[in-house]
Amino acid sequence: MKRRLLPYLMMLFGWLLLPGMLVAQSDAPLRVEFPAAKDQHDYNMAVADTMGLFVFYDAGSISVDTNRWICLHYDTNLVKINTSNIKLPPLTDFVASDYCDGILYLLLQKRMPKKSPPRTFIVAITPEKRTFEVSEIDGIQANDLSGIYATDGQLLLLATDSKSDLVYFYQPSLHQLTTLSDIFSYQVEFCTADTAARRWLIGLHQVTSAQGDLFLYEYSWADGSANLTRFPQQLPDHTNVLCQTARAFPLNADTVLLLGTYNNLSDRHSVNLHSGVYSVLFSHHQFDTLQTYNFTSLKSGSAANTPNANLNLQLQLGASTCTSEQYSIVSEVYYPDYSYTYNNHYNDYNYYSSAPTTVFLGYQFVNAYITTFDQTGHLLWDHYFPLTSISNMQLGPVVSLSYTEEDALIYYARNNRIFSTLINGYETLEKLTSMNIETMSTRDVVEYNQGTEMQRWYGDNFLVSGYQYLRNRDKATKAKRFVFFINKLEYR
């Protein structure tokens, strides 16, 4: 029997359905909505595995220097089980969240005027006890925090700007903050916790390098020691390569598998291009030999591929995931799209001239390559995933990949639809299909969507969230609503 993404369904009085009844039932899907001001994205969501999910937002001022944030806790059936009030300074923004060892960490920041340092806050929520603790972190000078990674009582905070990044290590129990510094200016490629070796693995691009050389930084949270190692730059045949991107998969306390994209340094204009994917093992602070696979050598791919040719693509490295035997990365191909207009006029000397105007229309995504390796770094299988009509104003991951046992589910949400396919190695088990994002009523008409996202929650359960402008056909013309919604899906 084929498996597929299905909306969770509820009976009218809240009874949960048995699996055998799921397809036949036609009641509304399991979904929650929050009223929002039109085109205002005020809600934030964070997941805590089987302990549920949290929706939180700034509810407004309660004094001159204090705002009240409301934090709503929902169980795995999207039933609200707790409401908390959190006090924070006005104009505090949510940055990111992460869940580890039964604690959900929320990272928030209040940017300060002029040259004053920002104020940074960590909200540590313990869902099982329904408690939270707010801590302010002193010593962070960066105004643009962008991420948080949690493990074993250790937090890694990431700050970024257009030129360079900063990494902070924070111990909540000791309120101790240290900074990754005393090296070159860098941009962070990845952050991975190697819990077996009690260390952080961080990929760093050297900003001051013309080629953007990639380094692996190891930082031990057990003793504070650090090690910096440059990625290989040559193949066994002495061909020069540049490792453009990377993702780390710790295999044991001694060995890490690194996967990413590379480029053949054929000319000085090829720095931002990608020729294929590579794998390399890192053991005892040393890299092994790179194994490279040009995009033209992959078994799946477009009809334009020609044997033994070199294909240079502009792409971003998106999702990465693994099982105990398969390690996968998603490389998404895109190109920047522009429109050109010409304003014709006579200049001061009465000569007719044409002034061109360039308008950026967004990044057009073309396709994605899914490449999967074993623990030795050998390619197991690859998959060519075409994309159509996807344009984003900012770069960010589009395609997601999740394993259901040994099968790979590839999916993404776009506007009011979810697209997915199921594969096992080179075999396509389910062709690319699409389904609507269900609303509260079959009479609802979705006028438009904003910020639609889909993520795996726990097990084979997924969440779709975003903003929708809805109109109900059973009501008056003015009966419209703009909402933040969360839908639960199951892959069955």
Buried (B, 14 or more C-beta within 10 A) or exposed (E): EEBBBBBBBBEEEEEEBEEEEBEEBEEBBBBBBBEBEEEEEEBBBBBBBEBBBBBBBBBEEEEEEEBBBBBBBBBBEBEEEBEBEBEBBBEBBBBBBBBBEEBBBBBBBBBEEEEEEBBBBBBBBBBEEEEBEBEBBEEBEBEBBBBBBBBEBBBBBBBBEEEBBBBBBBEBEEEEBBBBEEEBBBBBBBBBBBBEBBBBBBBBBBBEBEBBBBBBBBBBBEEEEBEBEEBBBEBEEEEEBBBBBBBBBBBEEEBBBBBBBBBBBEEEEBBEBBBBBBBBBBEEEEBBEBBBBBBBBBEBBEEEBEEEEBBBBEBBBBBBBBEEEBBBBBBBBBEEEEEEEEEEEEEEEEEEEEEEEEEEEBBBBBBBBBBBBEBEBEBBBBBBBEBEEBEEEEBEBBBBBBBBEEBBBBBBBBBBEBBBBBBEBEEEBBEEEEBEBBBBEEEBEBEEBEEBBBBBBBEBBBBBBBBBBBBBEEEEEEEBBBBBBBBBBBBB
